[in-house]
Amino acid sequence: MSNKLSVLKYYLKYKNRKFGTVEKLEKYQSKKIKKQLEFVTQYSDFYKDYKGKSLEEFPIIDKKIMMDNFNRINTVGIDRDEAMDFAIGSERTREFSDRLHNITVGLSSGTSHSRGIFLVENSEKDKWAGYVLAKFLPKGILAKCKIAFFMRANSNLYESVGSKNIQFEFFDIYADVNQNLKKLQAFQADIIVAQPSMLLMIANEIKNNALTVSPQKVISIAEVLEKEDEDYIKEVFGLDVIHQVYQCTEGCLATTCKCGTLHLNEDITYIEKEYLDDNRFVPIISDLERTSQPIIRYRLNDVLVERREKCSCGSVFMALEKIEGREDDVFQFEGHNGEVVCVFPDFIRRCILFAGNITDYRVLQMQDASITVYADIEQPLKERVSEEFQKLAEDMNFMMPRIQFEHYYYDKKRKLKRVERCVTKEDKNEES
């Protein structure tokens, strides 16, 4: 079967698949998990001793375990060091069309302080393309559509989306910003896919009458989309919904429905939840489709917030209130009783939000537990920010940290993180 026919087959499969009830979804997942475990115990050296065992008996792994055992986990005979050299070489040359032994190889962006490798074979690439098209094409696969994709790295994985009707254009975020904006003006995309930081930049250009684009859909990727940023982007683009794709090296985990709610993609992933409180959890994922690089009980470093209200779209997939951020970006303060008090990023964001009209900011907790606020604001606003942190310290019973203010800055070659805990000296040096 040709690549285009294969993509069309998967597009129709995912577009038309409906479950109706949670029970039907769970039955489907159980069948897929059984099939996946049978495959990995036969073809992955890492899992061969788990043959006949239930999913709960398989080990929970993370990025370190994945990378340490990469050669034994993957089923296509790819060597980790060779794959890493290949992927880094592609990043340096900015040439992303080549494959390693006919396998697509890519790097994660390294927001969890270490870089991972992902492998995708041709059939998986077609499945991914079909799934993405089914989720996000506004008028279906037969209508003409131009997609602008702002990414750190291009990939033949993304370009597999292209067809006679669908024009895919890669925008290298390492390239000159003004050149990218000129290119976007000329391209006139129907769909813009970009990081929130880039979407904000585009929105500012539109608001200043320096750019004229009217996409039918805007999709946020790669970074946490803050509520205030989302509202601003919606207003400028004149859209009711800013869609999100929660995707990482380990798979496409969640997408936005027509009502604007983020749902876990439970038709292609099975997700166990390690709850941190009543609503927040860390996901442990098992991919129901990937075989070249099996993802079985992989613990992510993200904090997700479950939405308790049922979404009006009718989907049986779990709804999320938001992606809060990285687990290691939970701030830690000394409590009055000597214990460590953990403060989730959302509470830190509220201190900025409640202080007043601050749009561009970053809040970092340093190694000594002090806080640095990167924002170009006047003294009265600085005082209000400090007051909000004082209120938070009183409410959560921790010692008020030292707060300093610096000029707003972030490295555009890194993901924008509004709230970040610097756990190493290297993290702090990246800000200087």
N, C-alpha and C positions, 0 to 999 in steps of 0.2 A: 504494500500500500504506500502511495506517495505521501510525503510529509503533509501537504495541504489537505488531502483526504483524511488523513489520520487526525489532524487538528480539528477538522469539521466534525468527524465522528465523536470526538470527545466534547466538543462544543455542544452538540445536540444532546449528548448524554447528560452533561451537567446542567444544561439549560432546562431540560424537561424533568429532571429528577426531583420528585417531591416525596416527603415522608409522611406528612399528615399528623402523625402522633409521635410522642417521645418513645413509645414502645416499639414502633416500627424502626425508628432510628437506632435504638439500642440493639435490636435484633440484627440489623444490617452491620453495625459496628462489630458485634460479636462474631459474625461470620467472617468479616474482613480481618479481624485480629487473628482468628484461628488460622486463616490462610497465610497471613504474614509471618506468624511464628513458625509455621511449618517450613516456610521458605528460608528464613534466616538460620534456623537450626540445621538446615541442610547445606547452605551455601556460605554462611559466615563463620569463619573459624572461631571468632570470639564467642559465638552463641551455641556452638555445637553441643556443649554439655547440658543445654537446657531443653533438649528435645523431649516433648511430651509434657512439659511443665506449663502451668497457667501463667498469664501475663504478670500477675502479682508476685510470682516467684523469680521473674527476671530481675537483674540488678538495675537500680537507678543509676544513670550515668550523667555526666556533665561535660562541658567542653574539654576540660583537662583529660578526662578519661577517654573521650572520643579521640582526641589528638594523640594521646599516648598509645592507643590501641588501633590507630587508623588503619594500618595494613591488615589487621586481623578482622576488623569490623566490615570494611567494604568488600563487596562480592565481585568486583571487576578487576582485581589484581593491580590496583593503582598504589604505588609507593608514596608514602606521605611526603618525604623530602623531595622527591621528583615533582610531585604535584605542587608543593609549596614554591619551588624554584620556577616552575612553569607559570604559576599564577602571578608571582611577583614580577617575572619577566614581562608578562602581558600588561601589568599595571605600569611598568616603567616605559614601555614602548607605546602605550595607549592603543595597542592592537589586540582586539578581543575576539577575533573571529576563529582563531585556531583551536583545535581540540588536542587533548593528550590521549593517544591510543583510542581515538574516536569517542572520547568522553569529554563533556563540557566540565571545566574546572574553574572555580572561582574562589575568591577570598571574602570572608566576612569583613565588616568595616572596623571591627575591633573595639566597640564601645564598652565591652566588658573587660578591657585591659589585656586581651589576648586575641589573636586572630585565628579564625577557624577556616577550614577548607570545605567546600561543598562540591559534590560530584553529581552530575546528571547525565544519564544516557539518553539516546534519541527518543525512545518510546516515552520516557518520563518527561522529556522536553515537550513533546506533543500534548501529553496530558495537561501539563502546566499551562501551555498556551490556550488549549481548549477551555480550561477552567477559568482563566483570567478573562478571556473574551466573553464567556457566558455570564460572568459576574458584572462586567463593566461596560460593554458596548451599549450605548444609549438606544440605538435603533436596530440592533441585530447585526448579524455577521454579513448580510448581503448589502447593507447600506454603506456608502462611502464614509470613511472616517479617518481623520488625521490625528495621530497621537504624538504629543511631545513628551519625551521621557527624560527628565533631569536625573542623572545618576553619577555616582563616583566612578563607576566602571560599566562599560557596555558589555554585552555578552550575546553570543548566538542564541542563548536561552530567551532573551528579550526579543531579539530580532525574528524569532520564529513566529511572533505574533503577526508579522507583515504578510500581506497578500495583495491581490489585484485591487481590492476595495479598501484595504486597511494599510495606510501609509504610516510607518513607524519612523520617527526621527529622534536620534540620540543627541542629547545636550550634555556635554562633558562639564561637570561642575568645577573641574580644575581649570577650564578654559576661562578666558577673559569674560567678565560678567556682561560688559557692554556689548561684546560680540554675540553672546548668547541671547541678549534681549533683542538685538537687531535681527538675529536669525528667527527668533520667536515671532517677531512682528511680520516677517516675510512669510513664515510658515502658516500662520493662522490656524492653529490647532483646534480641533473639536474637543479633544481631551488633553488636559495638562496634568502630568504626573510628576510630582516634585516634593522635596522636603518642605516642611513648614517654613523654614528660614528662607528658602528660595521663593515660595509662594508669597511670603510677606514682601520680599523684594519686588516681585512682579506686581503685587497689589499696590505698592507705593508708587511704582512707575505709572500704573493706570490712573491712580488718584491725582498724580501730578501732570496728567495729560501727555506723558512722554511715551506711552505705549497704548496701542488700541488693539485689544484682543477680546473675543467674546466666546469662550469655550462653553460647550454644553455641559461639561462635567469637569470638576477639579478633584484630583485624588491626591491625598497626602500620604507620604511614605517615609520610612527610615527614622524619623524623629517623632518624639511625643508631640501631638497636636494639642496645645494648651487651649482652654475654652475661650480666653480673650482673643487669642490669635485666630481661632476658628471663626468667631463672630465678625472680626474685622475682615477676614478674607471673604466670607459670605456676603458681607455688605458691599465690598468693592466689586466683586464679580457679579453681584446680583443673583446669587444662587440660594436656594432654600437649604441645600445639603452640601457639605464638603465631605466627600467620601474618604475613607481611610483604608489602607491595606496594612495589616499587622503581619509583616513578613520578616523572617530572619533566615540565617543559614539553614535552620532546621525545617523550614517549610512555610507555606502560606497559611497562617493560623487564624486570621479573622478578617472580615470585610464588612463594609457598611451596607445596610439594606436601603430600600427606597425611602424609608421613614427617617433615615439618619442615625440609626442605631448600629453599633458595632456588634457583630455576632461571630462567635467562634465557628470556624469551618469544620463542624463535627462530622461532615460527610467524607472528609479526607484525613482527618486527624482524630485520635481518641485522646482525651485530655483528663488526666487525674489532677486533683486540686489539693495543694498543700496550703491550708488556710492559715493566715497570719492573724486575722480577726474575723468578725462576723461576715464581712464582705470582701476583704482583700485576700488574694491567694497567689501562690507561685505555681505556674503550670508545669506539669510533668507530661510530656507529649510522646505519643506513639503515632508515627505516620502510617496511614493505612495503604499507601500507594508505593512509596519509594523502595526500591530494591537494591540499586547500585550502592547506595550508602544508607543502610537501614537506620531508622531513627526509632529506637525502642526505649520507652521510659527515660526520656532525656529531660533532665531538670533544667529549665531555663532560669535566667537570672533576672526575670521581670516580675513586677508586681502588677497584677490586674485587679480591677474592682468590678465585682459582679453586680449586675442590675437586677433588683428584685422584682420590679414591675414587668409584666409581660409586654412585649413589643406588639404594637398594633399591626405589624406586617404579617403576623401569623406564623412566623418561622418557629420551628421547634428547637433550633439551635440556641445555646445559651447566649443571652445578651450581656454585654459589658457596659458598665457606666463609663469606663475609660481605661486607658493604659496609664498607670501612675508613673512608671519609670523603672529604673534598675533597682534590684534589691539592695545592691551595695551603695545606692544613693540615699538610703534612709539615714537621716542625721542621727547622731548619738550624742547625748549630753549627760552630764553628771547630775543625778538626782539629789535632792536634799537628804535622802536617807542613805546616800552612798551608792545606790544602784544605778545602772545605766538606763536612761530613758530614751527610747527609740521614737523618732518623729518622722512620719511619712512625708514625702515630698509635697503632697497636697496642702498640708498645714503650713509649709514654708511658703508656697505660692500665695496662700491666703494673706499672709503677712504683707506681701507686696501689693496684692489686690486691694486689701482694706485700707492701705496707707493712702491711696489716691491714684491719680492717672499716670501710671508708669507702664510704658509699652515695651521698651527695650531694656531687658535686665537679665542678669544671671546671679544666682546665689550659690556660693561655694562654702562648704565647711572644710576648714584646713585641719591639718594633723593635730594641732593643739586644741581642737574643738571650737576655735574662734570662727566667725563668719565674715566673709568678704562679699559685699554687694556691689556688683558691677552695674552701674546705672548713672547716666548723666542727669542728675537731679539737684535741685537747690536745697539749701540747708533746712528749710521747713519740712520738705518731704523726707529728708534723711531722718529728721527727728521723729516724724510719724512712723516711719519704718521701724525705728528703734523701739518706739512705744508699742507697736504691734508685736514685736518679738518679746518685749517685756510681759505683755498680756499672755502670750503663748506660754512663756516660761512659768508664769503663775498658775495658769490653767492646768498645765501638765506636770507641774511640781519638779522643775529642773532649774539648775543654776543658770542665771542669765549669762550668755556668752558675750565675749568682747566682739563688737561689730565695727568693721571699717568699710569705707566706701571708696571705690575706684572708678576710673573712667570705663564706660561700657566697651567691651571688646570680646570678640570670640574669633577663633581661627576658622575661616570659611571652609577649610579643607577637612574640618572635623564636624561631626554631627553637633547641632545645637542642642545643648542640654540646659534648660533654665535652672534646674536645681541639681547640684552635683556634690558628692562627698569625695574629697581628695584623700585617698587612702595611702598614697605613696608620695615621696618627694618628686617623682617624675611627673605626677599629675599636676602638682603645683608649678613645676618648671614650665609646663606647657602653657600656662597662663601668663608667664612673664615675658 
